[in-house]
């Protein structure tokens, strides 16, 4: 019967007269949904109980720093406002208490409707940030149990990456981060739960919480391994006990805020959500080794106010957390060169990378200043390190990603001893402890922060140089007594033969850099015999100088290798009236206001 009906229908259709086929009607375009932030107007009438929302550690952190138990940014969103948004968008991706905002997917028509709501203050398109893990892997292939097979140079690098920050001082005082809680915001932590260098964190239950903010689940031990590499520079150790980081006894919160391990687009709300989560769970320190740049940003927008993550970093510090950020790896990219965000935030401690071979800023370490001439990076640490590899071995990696956790570990140890410090007081103490302070430049910041200077009263350093007028020029001369430990140096190398190791090294030194660039070897020097490798401490014998305008912005900075006492001569006309010449040599900084 069914076959008959179908056949009859076909026959009937065939009998109908033919008509010209009508042109197909074009399909209506499907509205394109994009991601937006919807900022709400107020939190009037919202109730909030800080005692039930915040962990005991979070409440204790605020009490120690004499902060209010909560402020309006901690309150949840108004339910009626949130419901109105939910009813008018395709989907809600998340919310932010700190910014009283909703992240959502919406079409242009829906956005127009949202802007008409009385409870909506603003609707802004969400920037898609290029998240760049600030790391560059070296192509090494190691055995599964790599520690016994490390070369002497690799072992010494592992020792130096913490010793150069004062790790020996911290260990003598039994400071290891105990009692501090550190949040690590990163790509992923593949291998963390199995790596021998981090086994003590799991056996001692020092990883107290984990969260994947991209997939909205607790599991973080899959995906990228960048977070594992970073965590090892905070808390890892080799099988022989050599520490890879300075805070092995701290507690850790692991937050996955990106999907892939190398250069992927990421949404800023994941970083923001992780920071709010860290605040709620009582983090004392946030380490972010992801540098964010964006094709929609211009260089002048690295101002600490444009990106939401920079604003979130500043707000986190207001809530009592120290935020430590990698400066980024764009120093050798002439299209950008500058630090990324959130390192551009005023209250974020931006960390640059030093080359262990020459103690100068690496070529890849992102440079300052931030917009407006603000001083960035703040400090620096080794950016070539030995750290954990996801297969369970140890390898050499490079990037500001690893300089940042080294400094974050130092910060945890200082805060362990001096719990009464507020977050910005600790920030200032780390800056002031650095090897170059008060000298600063846009490559090295204030230099390597030092545990001894953080924990003890400052030592007055005898003058090591003089700045003199030489006719219309200005000359910098190293004092004779400052060179005695190195062998006496001549006043002028071209009049008296220079002697000692410095003279030999200066023959092979690279050319003086162009303004705004520090000098660094293009090639690593060949290693000496492994049994005789020296441990190059203390800090090398460089002379640093910069020229700053009346507003404090640097016109020029350079690093000089000292081979004669008359180390610098500025000819008349090379400065503007009122400029400040600042010179640093062997722990002493001199200033000279130029006429």
Secondary structure, DSSP 8 states (H G I E B T S, - for coil): -HHHHHHHHHHHHHHS-----------------EEEEEEES--TT----HHHHS-HHHHHHHHHTT--S--GGGS---HHHHHHHHTTSSEEEEEETTTTEEEEEE-HHHHHHHHTSTTEEEEEE--EEEEEES-EE------SS-GGG--HHHHHHHHHHHHTTTHHHHHHTT-S-TT-EEEEEES--TTTTT-GGGHHHHHTT-EEEEEETTTTBS--SSS--HHHHHHHHHH-B-TTS-BSSS-TTSEEEEEE--SSSSSEEEEHHHHHHHHHHHHHTT-SEEEE-EEEE-TT--GGG-SSSSSHHHHHHHHHHHTT-EEEEE--S-TT-TTT-B--BTTTSTTEEEEEEE-TTTSSB-SSS-B--BGGGB----EEEESEEEEE-TTS-EEEEESHHHHHHHHHHHHHHHHHH-TT--HHHHHHHHHHTSTTTT--BTTTBT-B--HHHHHS--------EEEEEETTEEEEEE-GGGGGGG----S-TTTS---HHHHHHHHT------TT-----SS------GGG-----S---EEEEEEE-TTS-EEEEEEEE-SSSEEEEE-TTSS-TT-EEEEEETTEEEEEE--
